[in-house]
């Protein structure tokens, strides 16, 4: 169970075993239309990942245009397409289907760790972040056990002193990581 789920007593989102929201549907599409589905972590040939990259950029542009026009229907369409292409096609192309959901929960836990659990933690975070930012920060109590620290000038959320970065490497074996490197060479990690 991720730290986030323990911290804020949020219920685990229901996902059937081996069912991955948004990815299963793309897997079916890819099977139907002869597109690649990979089941082991991989960095495919450039032409394959470049297609997904360019497709994501195209959908992001459609999102921006829909927002500028105030077209909420097209905003929804763009968001669905972005999810379909980035999460679905990306996961299947790179052999990450079994890793996407637990990794997503890890990122969610990390994001939620930006919140403070106690007033004392919030006070310490305000002090630390004010020094780091060189400007005023403050906290607001949203509910018991949830305090948010903001940079006062623009209300940017500041990370709690107990914030943790998501550890996505734990979802891979060392062998999986090395197989994805150019020539499988661990020395090429930058």
The 8 nearest C-alpha neighbors of each residue, nearest first, counted from 0:
[[1, 4, 2, 5, 3, 11, 104, 105],
 [2, 0, 3, 4, 108, 105, 104, 5],
 [1, 3, 5, 4, 108, 6, 0, 109],
 [4, 2, 108, 6, 1, 5, 111, 7],
 [3, 5, 9, 8, 2, 1, 6, 7],
 [4, 6, 2, 8, 3, 7, 1, 0],
 [7, 5, 3, 4, 8, 2, 116, 112],
 [6, 8, 9, 5, 4, 3, 144, 145],
 [9, 7, 5, 4, 6, 10, 3, 11],
 [10, 8, 4, 7, 11, 5, 3, 6],
 [9, 11, 12, 8, 4, 13, 7, 5],
 [10, 12, 13, 9, 4, 0, 14, 8],
 [11, 13, 10, 14, 9, 104, 15, 4],
 [14, 12, 11, 15, 10, 16, 18, 20],
 [15, 13, 18, 12, 16, 19, 20, 17],
 [14, 16, 18, 17, 13, 19, 20, 12],
 [15, 17, 18, 14, 19, 13, 97, 100],
 [16, 18, 15, 19, 97, 14, 23, 96],
 [19, 17, 15, 16, 14, 20, 23, 22],
 [18, 20, 22, 23, 21, 17, 100, 14],
 [21, 19, 22, 23, 18, 14, 24, 100],
 [22, 20, 87, 24, 23, 19, 83, 25],
 [21, 23, 87, 25, 24, 19, 20, 26],
 [24, 22, 26, 25, 19, 21, 27, 20],
 [23, 25, 27, 26, 22, 21, 28, 87],
 [26, 24, 28, 22, 87, 27, 23, 29],
 [25, 27, 23, 29, 24, 28, 30, 22],
 [28, 26, 30, 24, 25, 29, 31, 23],
 [29, 27, 25, 31, 26, 30, 32, 24],
 [28, 30, 34, 26, 32, 31, 27, 33],
 [31, 29, 27, 33, 28, 32, 26, 34],
 [30, 32, 28, 29, 33, 27, 34, 26],
 [33, 31, 29, 30, 34, 28, 27, 35],
 [34, 32, 30, 29, 31, 35, 28, 36],
 [33, 35, 29, 32, 30, 36, 31, 28],
 [36, 34, 92, 29, 37, 33, 91, 30],
 [37, 35, 91, 92, 26, 38, 29, 34],
 [36, 38, 94, 91, 92, 39, 93, 35],
 [37, 39, 94, 36, 40, 95, 96, 91],
 [38, 40, 94, 37, 41, 95, 93, 175],
 [41, 39, 94, 93, 95, 175, 38, 179],
 [42, 40, 93, 179, 43, 94, 39, 178],
 [41, 43, 179, 93, 44, 40, 48, 180],
 [44, 42, 41, 47, 45, 48, 93, 92],
 [45, 43, 47, 46, 48, 42, 49, 41],
 [44, 46, 48, 47, 49, 43, 42, 50],
 [45, 47, 49, 44, 48, 50, 43, 51],
 [48, 46, 50, 45, 49, 44, 43, 51],
 [47, 49, 51, 50, 45, 46, 52, 43],
 [48, 50, 52, 46, 51, 47, 45, 53],
 [51, 49, 53, 48, 47, 52, 54, 46],
 [52, 50, 54, 48, 49, 53, 55, 89],
 [51, 53, 49, 55, 54, 50, 48, 56],
 [54, 52, 56, 50, 55, 51, 49, 57],
 [53, 55, 51, 57, 56, 52, 50, 58],
 [56, 54, 58, 52, 57, 53, 81, 59],
 [57, 55, 59, 53, 54, 58, 60, 52],
 [58, 56, 54, 60, 55, 59, 53, 61],
 [57, 59, 61, 55, 60, 56, 81, 77],
 [60, 58, 62, 56, 61, 57, 55, 63],
 [59, 61, 63, 57, 62, 58, 64, 56],
 [60, 62, 58, 64, 59, 63, 77, 65],
 [61, 63, 59, 77, 65, 60, 64, 74],
 [64, 62, 60, 66, 61, 65, 67, 59],
 [63, 65, 67, 61, 66, 62, 60, 68],
 [64, 66, 70, 68, 62, 74, 67, 63],
 [67, 65, 69, 63, 68, 64, 62, 70],
 [66, 68, 64, 65, 69, 63, 70, 62],
 [69, 67, 65, 70, 66, 64, 71, 63],
 [68, 70, 66, 67, 65, 71, 74, 64],
 [71, 69, 65, 68, 73, 72, 66, 74],
 [70, 72, 74, 73, 69, 75, 65, 66],
 [73, 71, 75, 74, 70, 76, 65, 77],
 [72, 74, 76, 75, 71, 70, 65, 77],
 [75, 73, 71, 77, 65, 72, 76, 62],
 [74, 76, 78, 72, 73, 77, 79, 71],
 [75, 77, 73, 79, 74, 78, 80, 72],
 [76, 78, 80, 62, 74, 79, 75, 58],
 [79, 77, 81, 75, 80, 76, 74, 82],
 [80, 78, 82, 76, 77, 81, 83, 75],
 [79, 81, 83, 77, 82, 78, 84, 76],
 [82, 80, 78, 84, 79, 83, 58, 85],
 [83, 81, 79, 86, 85, 80, 84, 78],
 [84, 82, 87, 80, 81, 86, 85, 79],
 [83, 85, 88, 81, 87, 82, 86, 80],
 [86, 84, 89, 82, 81, 87, 88, 83],
 [85, 87, 82, 89, 90, 83, 84, 88],
 [86, 88, 22, 83, 25, 90, 84, 89],
 [89, 87, 84, 91, 90, 92, 85, 86],
 [88, 90, 85, 92, 86, 87, 91, 93],
 [91, 89, 95, 96, 93, 87, 88, 92],
 [90, 92, 36, 94, 88, 93, 37, 89],
 [91, 93, 89, 90, 37, 36, 94, 88],
 [92, 94, 41, 90, 91, 95, 40, 42],
 [95, 93, 38, 40, 37, 39, 91, 92],
 [94, 96, 90, 98, 93, 97, 40, 99],
 [95, 97, 90, 98, 99, 94, 91, 22],
 [96, 98, 95, 99, 100, 17, 19, 101],
 [97, 99, 95, 96, 101, 100, 102, 170],
 [100, 98, 102, 96, 101, 103, 97, 95],
 [99, 101, 103, 102, 98, 104, 19, 97],
 [102, 100, 104, 103, 99, 98, 105, 97],
 [103, 101, 105, 99, 100, 104, 98, 167],
 [102, 104, 100, 106, 105, 101, 99, 107],
 [105, 103, 107, 101, 102, 106, 108, 100],
 [104, 106, 102, 108, 103, 107, 165, 1],
 [107, 105, 109, 103, 108, 165, 104, 110],
 [108, 106, 104, 110, 109, 105, 111, 103],
 [109, 107, 3, 105, 111, 106, 110, 2],
 [108, 110, 106, 112, 107, 165, 111, 163],
 [111, 109, 107, 112, 108, 113, 106, 162],
 [110, 112, 108, 113, 109, 114, 3, 107],
 [111, 113, 162, 109, 114, 110, 108, 163],
 [112, 114, 158, 159, 162, 111, 110, 115],
 [115, 113, 147, 112, 159, 146, 111, 145],
 [114, 116, 146, 121, 159, 145, 117, 120],
 [117, 115, 144, 145, 146, 114, 120, 118],
 [118, 116, 120, 119, 144, 115, 121, 146],
 [117, 119, 121, 120, 122, 146, 116, 115],
 [120, 118, 122, 117, 121, 123, 124, 116],
 [119, 121, 123, 117, 118, 122, 115, 124],
 [122, 120, 118, 124, 119, 123, 115, 125],
 [123, 121, 119, 125, 124, 120, 118, 126],
 [124, 122, 126, 120, 121, 125, 127, 119],
 [123, 125, 121, 127, 160, 126, 122, 159],
 [126, 124, 122, 128, 123, 127, 136, 137],
 [125, 127, 123, 129, 124, 128, 122, 130],
 [128, 126, 124, 130, 129, 125, 123, 131],
 [127, 129, 131, 125, 130, 126, 132, 124],
 [130, 128, 132, 135, 134, 126, 136, 131],
 [129, 131, 133, 128, 127, 132, 126, 134],
 [132, 130, 128, 129, 133, 127, 134, 126],
 [133, 131, 129, 134, 130, 128, 135, 150],
 [132, 134, 130, 131, 129, 135, 128, 136],
 [135, 133, 132, 129, 136, 130, 150, 151],
 [136, 134, 129, 151, 150, 137, 133, 152],
 [135, 137, 150, 151, 129, 149, 125, 134],
 [138, 136, 149, 148, 125, 151, 150, 135],
 [139, 137, 148, 147, 149, 121, 146, 140],
 [138, 140, 147, 146, 141, 148, 137, 149],
 [141, 139, 146, 142, 145, 147, 138, 143],
 [140, 142, 145, 146, 139, 143, 147, 144],
 [143, 141, 145, 140, 144, 146, 139, 116],
 [142, 144, 145, 141, 140, 146, 116, 117],
 [143, 145, 116, 117, 142, 146, 115, 7],
 [146, 144, 116, 142, 143, 141, 115, 114],
 [147, 145, 140, 115, 139, 114, 141, 116],
 [146, 148, 114, 138, 139, 115, 149, 140],
 [149, 147, 138, 157, 137, 156, 125, 121],
 [150, 148, 156, 154, 155, 157, 137, 136],
 [149, 151, 136, 154, 155, 152, 153, 135],
 [152, 150, 136, 154, 135, 149, 153, 137],
 [153, 151, 150, 154, 135, 136, 155, 134],
 [152, 154, 155, 151, 150, 149, 156, 136],
 [155, 153, 149, 150, 151, 152, 156, 136],
 [154, 156, 150, 149, 153, 157, 151, 152],
 [157, 155, 149, 148, 154, 150, 158, 147],
 [156, 158, 149, 148, 155, 159, 150, 113],
 [159, 157, 113, 162, 160, 156, 114, 148],
 [160, 158, 113, 162, 161, 124, 115, 114],
 [159, 161, 124, 162, 158, 120, 123, 127],
 [162, 160, 159, 163, 112, 113, 115, 158],
 [163, 161, 112, 159, 113, 160, 158, 109],
 [162, 164, 109, 161, 165, 112, 113, 110],
 [163, 165, 109, 166, 162, 106, 110, 112],
 [164, 166, 106, 109, 105, 167, 163, 108],
 [167, 165, 168, 169, 164, 105, 106, 170],
 [166, 168, 169, 170, 165, 102, 105, 171],
 [167, 169, 170, 166, 171, 172, 176, 173],
 [170, 168, 167, 171, 166, 172, 102, 173],
 [169, 171, 168, 167, 98, 172, 102, 101],
 [172, 170, 169, 168, 175, 173, 176, 167],
 [171, 173, 175, 174, 176, 170, 169, 168],
 [172, 174, 176, 175, 177, 171, 178, 168],
 [173, 175, 177, 172, 176, 178, 171, 179],
 [176, 174, 172, 178, 173, 177, 171, 40],
 [175, 177, 173, 174, 179, 178, 172, 171],
 [176, 178, 183, 174, 180, 179, 175, 185],
 [179, 177, 183, 175, 176, 180, 174, 41],
 [180, 178, 41, 177, 176, 42, 183, 181],
 [179, 181, 183, 177, 178, 184, 182, 185],
 [180, 182, 183, 184, 179, 187, 178, 177],
 [181, 183, 184, 180, 178, 179, 177, 187],
 [184, 182, 180, 178, 177, 181, 179, 185],
 [183, 185, 182, 186, 187, 180, 181, 177],
 [186, 184, 187, 177, 188, 183, 180, 176],
 [185, 187, 184, 188, 189, 180, 183, 177],
 [186, 188, 185, 184, 189, 180, 181, 183],
 [189, 187, 186, 185, 180, 184, 181, 177],
 [188, 187, 186, 185, 180, 184, 181, 177]]
